[in-house]
Structures are given as structure tokens and as C-alpha cells.
Amino acid sequence: MRILIVEDDATTLKYVTEGFTAQQYQVDSATDGQQGLTLAKHNDYDLIILDRMLPKLDGLTLLSALRTCGNTTPVLILSALSHVDERVKGLRAGGDDYMTKPFAFAELLVRAEKLTQRNQVQPAATDLEVGPLSMELLTRKVTLDDQELMLQPKEFQLLKYLMENPNKVISRTLLFEAVWDYHFDPRTNVIDVHIAKLRRKFEELGYGELIETVRGAGYRLCKGH
């Protein structure tokens, strides 16, 4: 993996560069926005880690310039600006993720891995199967023990995400952001409501235990009956 880090703070740049180098990434770096834009335009990167506030050319202007010229490299924005309005600006400018400073490198690494994996071309799956559950993605047909289930659009998307990650504990935050596509509000019970609806439909066919609640962690779709 080859990444570009555009960061004007020497301590942060050293910290991030050493972390990714230790993980066998090839790292290029720039300390101002103009230099970062030049490198991004003339090299192929798997990921760009971009500071929000930079000399010569700020991060959002750099990002907009890249997107305008058709560059689709995933961009993770790093910023000391943590207000939700600033995060929205970053994402609307074309950012794929937004992290606020200070940060832990372990979290930055996980987010970077997710972005680079998402950008890799994978054969498109057309069907999913988990135990007695089957889902045809093209027709949006879902069957449980060969009996068709009638699902609402969000129920379908929620189940699809769980079926793509069978036997894994998926947090409510991750489910919310994956299915509803915006940041999780801990006050909402929308996830619990939709999980309950799915469970009721499963229970009618004798499969009420397919979705397991893992207290304090999230939900898990089990392969067995």
C-alpha cells in the first residue's frame, strides 16, 4: 500500500509516518497543501491522509481540487476542528472519513485499512447465504427456510449488512452509519426497532434466535438455527 500524508505539524507527521512504515506501508509526505496537491496529482496512492489546516493551500481546497480533476483516491481528513459542522464540510468536500486530533494511531490504522479495502475492486456478489437465510441482491428477494420474507427497505439493508458479516458482533454505531449513512446519535432507538421487526418475522417461521443481542457490544447474526 502506498499512502500520502499531508501534515504540517512535524510531531504528528513523524508519529503517523513511523506508524504506517512499521505496518509495511510505503509513505510519501508533504508539509503544505501545494506540495500535497502536486504529489497527489502526479502519483498513484491507495490513501491520502490530509490535515485540515495547512499552509499555502488549506486541506479542503486541496481536496476539492482533487475531486474536480477526477481523482477518486480515498481521503481521510485529520483535524483539530471537531465541531459537527466542520466534519460535514470535510465530508461534503469529498472526504471519505474524518478524524479529530488528538487521536490514537491504532484507530487511524483501522480506518485507513477500511478505506483502502473499500477502494479495491472486488467481484460483485449477487447472492448471500447465512444458515437458513438466503438473499438475492439483484431481485431483493429474501427467504428463510425457503419461505419468502417481505422486508421494508431499511430492514433489507440492515439484514444485508448482518449477512455480509455473519457471526461477527456488529456495534449499533456501525450498523447505524452503514445503513442510515450518517453519524450515530446515541439517543435514537432506530436500530433496536428495526432489529425487533426482523426478529418478529424470523420468529413467525421458528427462527427467533438468528439475531443475537450481545449486551453492551451490539448484534450478531448466527449461522445456526
Residue frames as qw, qx, qy, qz and C-alpha x, y, z in Angstrom:
[[0.000, 0.887, 0.461, 0.000, 0.00, 0.00, 0.00],
 [0.410, 0.167, 0.002, 0.897, 1.20, 3.47, -0.86],
 [0.163, -0.849, -0.493, 0.100, -0.14, 6.44, 1.08],
 [0.287, 0.496, -0.039, 0.818, 0.38, 10.18, 1.07],
 [0.397, -0.669, -0.491, 0.393, 0.38, 12.10, 4.35],
 [0.194, 0.613, 0.092, 0.760, -0.14, 15.86, 4.08],
 [0.585, -0.729, -0.328, 0.138, 0.57, 17.33, 7.52],
 [0.274, 0.786, -0.207, 0.514, 2.41, 20.49, 8.57],
 [0.569, -0.719, 0.312, -0.249, 2.93, 19.58, 12.23],
 [0.370, 0.554, -0.744, 0.054, 6.31, 17.86, 12.43],
 [0.309, -0.240, 0.825, -0.408, 5.48, 15.80, 15.53],
 [0.761, 0.263, 0.376, -0.458, 2.21, 14.47, 14.08],
 [0.676, 0.595, -0.364, -0.237, 3.83, 13.77, 10.71],
 [0.152, 0.491, -0.843, 0.161, 6.65, 11.78, 12.35],
 [0.496, -0.069, 0.723, -0.476, 4.20, 9.84, 14.55],
 [0.796, 0.393, 0.215, -0.408, 1.93, 8.87, 11.66],
 [0.556, 0.637, -0.512, -0.151, 4.74, 8.17, 9.19],
 [0.020, -0.415, 0.883, -0.219, 6.57, 5.86, 11.60],
 [0.624, 0.061, 0.621, -0.471, 3.33, 4.05, 12.43],
 [0.809, 0.488, 0.048, -0.324, 2.44, 3.29, 8.82],
 [0.388, 0.645, -0.658, -0.029, 6.02, 2.47, 7.87],
 [0.278, -0.302, 0.861, -0.301, 6.07, -0.12, 10.67],
 [0.709, 0.269, 0.539, -0.367, 2.95, -1.64, 9.09],
 [0.524, 0.008, 0.687, 0.504, 4.81, -2.03, 5.77],
 [0.377, 0.859, 0.337, -0.080, 3.12, 0.91, 4.02],
 [0.523, 0.190, 0.174, 0.812, 5.09, 2.98, 1.53],
 [0.129, -0.849, -0.389, 0.334, 4.74, 6.55, 2.77],
 [0.357, 0.412, 0.136, 0.828, 5.18, 9.86, 0.93],
 [0.253, -0.709, -0.477, 0.453, 4.69, 13.11, 2.81],
 [0.225, 0.580, 0.180, 0.762, 4.11, 16.80, 2.24],
 [0.314, -0.370, -0.513, 0.708, 4.17, 19.66, 4.73],
 [0.212, 0.372, 0.092, -0.899, 1.99, 22.16, 2.87],
 [0.650, 0.460, 0.491, -0.352, -1.11, 21.98, 0.72],
 [0.492, 0.736, -0.292, -0.360, 0.50, 22.98, -2.55],
 [0.044, 0.472, -0.877, -0.075, 3.17, 20.29, -2.29],
 [0.468, 0.091, 0.832, -0.285, 0.50, 17.77, -1.28],
 [0.650, 0.594, 0.203, -0.429, -1.66, 18.62, -4.29],
 [0.365, 0.680, -0.574, -0.276, 1.29, 18.23, -6.66],
 [0.126, -0.281, 0.949, -0.062, 2.19, 14.80, -5.24],
 [0.548, 0.275, 0.687, -0.390, -1.43, 13.64, -5.28],
 [0.611, 0.659, -0.011, -0.438, -1.89, 14.65, -8.92],
 [0.437, 0.662, -0.586, -0.163, 1.30, 13.02, -10.19],
 [0.058, 0.269, -0.947, 0.166, 1.34, 9.75, -8.21],
 [0.683, -0.268, -0.537, -0.416, -1.00, 6.85, -7.58],
 [0.104, -0.288, 0.722, -0.620, -1.90, 6.39, -3.92],
 [0.352, -0.333, -0.871, -0.078, -4.14, 3.94, -2.13],
 [0.354, -0.791, -0.480, 0.138, -4.97, 6.55, 0.51],
 [0.245, 0.526, -0.140, 0.803, -4.36, 10.21, 1.33],
 [0.453, -0.625, -0.513, 0.375, -4.27, 11.35, 4.96],
 [0.228, 0.581, 0.178, 0.761, -4.95, 15.06, 4.87],
 [0.227, -0.352, -0.468, 0.778, -4.61, 17.72, 7.56],
 [0.131, 0.822, 0.555, 0.002, -7.49, 20.20, 7.57],
 [0.022, -0.990, 0.037, 0.133, -5.43, 23.36, 8.16],
 [0.806, 0.017, 0.231, 0.545, -2.31, 23.67, 6.01],
 [0.114, -0.677, 0.171, 0.707, -0.02, 26.48, 4.81],
 [0.032, -0.254, 0.622, 0.740, -0.17, 27.68, 1.18],
 [0.518, -0.099, -0.562, -0.637, -3.33, 25.67, 0.42],
 [0.520, -0.241, 0.578, -0.581, -5.82, 24.50, 3.05],
 [0.291, -0.052, 0.955, 0.016, -6.94, 20.89, 3.19],
 [0.507, 0.539, 0.598, -0.307, -10.48, 21.39, 1.88],
 [0.387, 0.778, -0.220, -0.443, -9.28, 23.44, -1.10],
 [0.033, -0.443, 0.866, 0.229, -6.75, 20.72, -1.89],
 [0.394, 0.176, 0.891, -0.140, -9.45, 18.06, -1.60],
 [0.509, 0.684, 0.310, -0.420, -11.89, 19.95, -3.81],
 [0.253, 0.712, -0.502, -0.421, -9.18, 20.41, -6.45],
 [0.174, -0.220, 0.952, 0.121, -8.50, 16.68, -6.48],
 [0.442, 0.402, 0.768, -0.230, -12.18, 15.76, -6.83],
 [0.414, 0.753, 0.030, -0.512, -12.70, 18.37, -9.55],
 [0.265, 0.608, -0.657, -0.359, -9.96, 16.81, -11.67],
 [0.866, 0.091, -0.358, -0.336, -11.45, 13.33, -11.22],
 [0.274, 0.349, -0.825, 0.350, -9.09, 11.95, -8.56],
 [0.760, -0.393, -0.261, -0.446, -11.05, 9.36, -6.53],
 [0.488, 0.185, -0.724, 0.451, -8.31, 8.29, -4.10],
 [0.553, -0.676, -0.487, 0.002, -9.82, 7.76, -0.62],
 [0.184, 0.537, -0.291, 0.770, -9.08, 10.72, 1.66],
 [0.575, -0.577, -0.533, 0.228, -9.06, 10.60, 5.44],
 [0.053, 0.782, -0.069, 0.618, -9.13, 14.09, 6.95],
 [0.588, -0.321, -0.504, 0.546, -7.26, 14.79, 10.19],
 [0.009, 0.665, 0.095, 0.741, -8.28, 17.94, 12.01],
 [0.179, -0.099, -0.625, 0.753, -8.27, 19.73, 15.34],
 [0.412, -0.041, -0.046, -0.909, -11.68, 21.12, 14.29],
 [0.015, 0.086, 0.987, -0.135, -14.10, 18.74, 15.96],
 [0.442, 0.302, 0.332, -0.776, -17.44, 20.53, 15.62],
 [0.604, 0.338, 0.722, 0.000, -20.03, 18.59, 13.62],
 [0.442, 0.854, 0.085, -0.261, -20.30, 21.44, 11.08],
 [0.004, 0.738, -0.617, -0.274, -16.59, 21.09, 10.31],
 [0.459, -0.087, 0.879, 0.097, -16.91, 17.33, 9.87],
 [0.574, 0.625, 0.505, -0.155, -19.82, 17.87, 7.50],
 [0.272, 0.877, -0.240, -0.313, -17.79, 20.38, 5.48],
 [0.205, -0.524, 0.795, 0.226, -14.95, 17.88, 5.18],
 [0.508, 0.179, 0.842, 0.023, -17.20, 15.07, 4.02],
 [0.493, 0.772, 0.329, -0.231, -19.08, 17.29, 1.59],
 [0.111, 0.822, -0.431, -0.355, -15.81, 18.48, 0.08],
 [0.773, 0.405, -0.461, -0.160, -15.11, 14.88, -0.90],
 [0.102, -0.487, 0.807, -0.317, -13.55, 13.35, 2.20],
 [0.674, -0.079, -0.695, -0.237, -14.21, 9.67, 2.86],
 [0.671, -0.498, -0.496, 0.238, -13.59, 9.82, 6.62],
 [0.007, -0.785, 0.159, -0.599, -12.85, 12.43, 9.26],
 [0.733, -0.347, -0.459, 0.362, -10.82, 12.04, 12.46],
 [0.151, -0.942, 0.043, -0.296, -10.22, 14.69, 15.09],
 [0.528, 0.321, -0.538, 0.573, -6.97, 15.38, 16.90],
 [0.101, -0.522, 0.846, 0.046, -5.66, 14.13, 19.26],
 [0.897, 0.138, -0.187, -0.377, -6.07, 10.55, 18.04],
 [0.691, -0.377, 0.615, 0.049, -4.74, 7.07, 18.66],
 [0.184, 0.470, -0.711, -0.491, -2.71, 5.56, 15.83],
 [0.237, 0.088, 0.967, -0.025, -4.47, 2.20, 16.31],
 [0.421, 0.631, 0.526, -0.384, -7.80, 3.79, 15.36],
 [0.274, 0.731, -0.310, -0.543, -6.24, 5.67, 12.45],
 [0.055, -0.309, 0.903, 0.295, -4.77, 2.42, 11.14],
 [0.343, 0.336, 0.866, -0.140, -8.12, 0.60, 11.30],
 [0.392, 0.753, 0.247, -0.466, -9.87, 3.42, 9.49],
 [0.148, 0.646, -0.567, -0.489, -7.14, 3.50, 6.85],
 [0.195, -0.079, 0.965, 0.158, -7.45, -0.25, 6.30],
 [0.404, 0.542, 0.678, -0.289, -11.22, 0.06, 5.88],
 [0.337, 0.790, -0.047, -0.510, -10.86, 2.81, 3.30],
 [0.078, 0.523, -0.745, -0.408, -8.22, 1.01, 1.25],
 [0.287, 0.118, 0.951, 0.005, -10.20, -2.25, 1.31],
 [0.422, 0.653, 0.470, -0.418, -13.32, -0.42, 0.17],
 [0.290, 0.764, -0.277, -0.505, -11.44, 1.03, -2.79],
 [0.174, -0.292, 0.891, 0.302, -10.15, -2.34, -4.01],
 [0.638, 0.154, -0.367, -0.659, -12.18, -3.83, -6.83],
 [0.357, -0.088, 0.900, -0.236, -13.97, -6.94, -5.67],
 [0.173, -0.204, -0.829, -0.491, -16.21, -9.24, -7.69],
 [0.453, -0.190, 0.124, -0.862, -19.76, -8.14, -7.03],
 [0.107, 0.115, 0.964, -0.213, -21.68, -10.70, -5.01],
 [0.408, -0.179, -0.425, -0.788, -25.22, -11.30, -6.22],
 [0.767, -0.400, -0.421, -0.274, -26.37, -13.71, -3.52],
 [0.086, -0.496, 0.668, -0.548, -25.83, -14.08, 0.21],
 [0.800, -0.264, -0.497, -0.209, -26.46, -17.16, 2.31],
 [0.051, -0.420, 0.686, -0.592, -26.21, -17.50, 6.07],
 [0.283, 0.066, 0.876, -0.385, -27.62, -20.70, 7.53],
 [0.319, 0.513, 0.797, 0.002, -31.32, -20.89, 6.57],
 [0.174, 0.829, 0.142, -0.513, -31.28, -17.30, 5.23],
 [0.553, 0.199, 0.505, 0.632, -30.83, -16.50, 1.55],
 [0.123, 0.809, 0.144, -0.557, -30.77, -13.10, -0.13],
 [0.594, 0.414, 0.446, 0.526, -30.78, -12.33, -3.84],
 [0.232, -0.493, -0.068, 0.836, -29.28, -8.86, -4.17],
 [0.022, 0.035, 0.529, 0.848, -30.47, -8.20, -7.72],
 [0.340, -0.466, -0.665, -0.475, -34.11, -9.10, -7.11],
 [0.207, -0.378, 0.439, -0.789, -34.03, -8.19, -3.38],
 [0.825, -0.241, -0.365, -0.359, -35.71, -11.49, -2.61],
 [0.094, -0.457, 0.757, -0.458, -35.10, -12.83, 0.91],
 [0.819, -0.187, -0.442, -0.315, -36.04, -16.32, 2.01],
 [0.283, -0.471, 0.714, -0.434, -35.84, -18.04, 5.37],
 [0.446, 0.001, 0.886, -0.129, -36.02, -21.82, 5.28],
 [0.148, 0.193, 0.781, 0.575, -37.25, -21.46, 1.65],
 [0.010, 0.786, 0.617, -0.047, -40.11, -19.18, 2.68],
 [0.315, 0.514, 0.119, 0.789, -40.05, -15.63, 1.31],
 [0.290, -0.575, -0.437, 0.629, -39.83, -12.72, 3.74],
 [0.191, 0.819, 0.312, 0.442, -41.37, -9.35, 2.94],
 [0.537, -0.407, -0.211, 0.708, -38.95, -6.69, 4.19],
 [0.103, 0.979, 0.122, -0.125, -39.06, -2.91, 4.23],
 [0.580, 0.720, -0.227, 0.305, -36.08, -1.17, 2.54],
 [0.124, -0.744, 0.533, -0.383, -34.22, -0.42, 5.79],
 [0.849, -0.267, 0.416, -0.188, -34.92, -3.91, 7.12],
 [0.900, 0.412, 0.019, 0.140, -33.42, -5.30, 3.91],
 [0.363, 0.766, -0.369, 0.381, -30.30, -3.11, 4.19],
 [0.467, -0.631, 0.503, -0.361, -29.88, -3.94, 7.86],
 [0.935, -0.068, 0.339, -0.078, -30.17, -7.68, 7.23],
 [0.759, 0.604, -0.136, 0.202, -27.85, -7.42, 4.23],
 [0.078, 0.779, -0.503, 0.367, -25.13, -5.85, 6.38],
 [0.674, -0.424, 0.534, -0.282, -25.54, -8.52, 9.05],
 [0.954, 0.213, 0.210, -0.016, -25.42, -11.27, 6.39],
 [0.569, 0.724, -0.292, 0.259, -22.23, -9.79, 4.98],
 [0.054, 0.571, -0.651, 0.497, -20.68, -10.14, 8.45],
 [0.835, -0.309, -0.359, -0.279, -22.03, -13.45, 9.81],
 [0.833, -0.334, -0.336, 0.285, -21.08, -14.50, 13.35],
 [0.400, 0.215, -0.215, 0.865, -19.44, -11.11, 13.95],
 [0.187, -0.712, -0.515, 0.439, -20.57, -8.75, 16.70],
 [0.254, 0.483, 0.288, 0.787, -21.59, -5.52, 14.94],
 [0.130, -0.304, -0.454, 0.827, -21.98, -2.41, 17.08],
 [0.211, 0.787, 0.551, -0.181, -25.11, -0.26, 16.94],
 [0.038, -0.779, 0.182, 0.599, -22.91, 2.65, 15.85],
 [0.178, -0.260, 0.765, 0.561, -21.53, 0.73, 12.88],
 [0.238, 0.466, 0.843, 0.124, -24.97, -0.54, 11.86],
 [0.119, 0.845, 0.339, -0.396, -26.41, 2.96, 12.03],
 [0.021, -0.709, 0.361, 0.605, -23.66, 4.51, 9.93],
 [0.220, -0.097, 0.863, 0.443, -23.68, 1.65, 7.41],
 [0.159, 0.514, 0.833, 0.130, -27.45, 1.55, 6.88],
 [0.041, 0.901, 0.392, -0.180, -28.53, 5.14, 7.53],
 [0.616, 0.438, 0.125, 0.643, -25.29, 6.68, 6.21],
 [0.005, -0.791, 0.142, -0.595, -24.81, 9.38, 8.83],
 [0.205, 0.343, -0.719, 0.568, -23.24, 9.68, 12.25],
 [0.484, -0.380, -0.787, 0.045, -24.79, 7.74, 15.10],
 [0.306, -0.538, 0.172, -0.766, -26.94, 9.54, 17.64],
 [0.203, 0.049, -0.918, 0.338, -26.79, 7.53, 20.89],
 [0.368, 0.120, 0.465, -0.796, -30.24, 8.82, 21.83],
 [0.652, 0.202, -0.334, -0.650, -32.00, 7.09, 18.94],
 [0.601, -0.120, 0.765, -0.199, -33.53, 3.61, 19.19],
 [0.667, 0.490, -0.226, -0.513, -33.99, 3.18, 15.45],
 [0.305, 0.379, -0.871, -0.064, -31.60, 0.19, 15.34],
 [0.217, -0.001, 0.881, -0.422, -33.41, -1.61, 18.15],
 [0.615, 0.375, 0.263, -0.642, -36.79, -1.01, 16.48],
 [0.640, 0.494, -0.444, -0.386, -35.67, -2.49, 13.16],
 [0.146, 0.287, -0.938, 0.131, -33.91, -5.41, 14.80],
 [0.412, 0.124, 0.715, -0.550, -37.13, -6.15, 16.70],
 [0.686, 0.444, -0.023, -0.576, -39.11, -6.10, 13.44],
 [0.484, 0.443, -0.733, -0.177, -36.68, -8.55, 11.81],
 [0.073, -0.167, 0.920, -0.346, -36.83, -10.83, 14.84],
 [0.595, 0.228, 0.459, -0.619, -40.63, -10.93, 14.78],
 [0.716, 0.472, -0.292, -0.424, -40.57, -12.02, 11.14],
 [0.325, 0.384, -0.861, 0.072, -37.98, -14.67, 11.95],
 [0.301, -0.081, 0.786, -0.534, -39.98, -15.87, 14.98],
 [0.733, 0.269, 0.099, -0.617, -43.04, -16.49, 12.81],
 [0.796, 0.385, -0.441, -0.153, -41.00, -19.14, 11.00],
 [0.925, -0.369, -0.062, 0.068, -39.38, -20.54, 14.14],
 [0.724, 0.254, -0.142, 0.625, -36.04, -18.76, 13.85],
 [0.256, -0.944, -0.137, -0.155, -36.26, -16.16, 16.60],
 [0.664, -0.644, 0.189, 0.329, -32.68, -16.74, 17.77],
 [0.741, 0.466, 0.156, 0.457, -30.95, -15.92, 14.47],
 [0.191, 0.724, -0.154, 0.644, -30.08, -12.39, 15.60],
 [0.679, -0.413, -0.466, 0.388, -28.33, -12.40, 18.95],
 [0.114, -0.937, 0.060, -0.324, -28.02, -9.37, 21.21],
 [0.715, 0.016, -0.391, 0.579, -24.54, -9.09, 22.71],
 [0.332, -0.889, -0.302, 0.092, -25.06, -6.87, 25.74],
 [0.328, -0.830, 0.153, 0.425, -23.02, -3.69, 25.63],
 [0.409, -0.301, 0.616, 0.602, -21.49, -4.60, 22.26],
 [0.363, 0.317, -0.393, -0.783, -24.13, -4.91, 19.53],
 [0.861, 0.188, 0.235, -0.409, -25.76, -7.63, 17.47],
 [0.139, -0.379, 0.866, 0.295, -24.64, -10.85, 15.81],
 [0.812, 0.238, -0.167, -0.507, -26.28, -12.87, 13.04],
 [0.526, -0.345, 0.776, -0.044, -25.75, -16.53, 13.85],
 [0.331, 0.290, -0.749, -0.495, -25.34, -19.17, 11.14],
 [0.104, -0.117, -0.985, 0.079, -27.05, -21.94, 13.05],
 [0.382, -0.581, -0.579, -0.425, -30.72, -22.40, 13.84]]
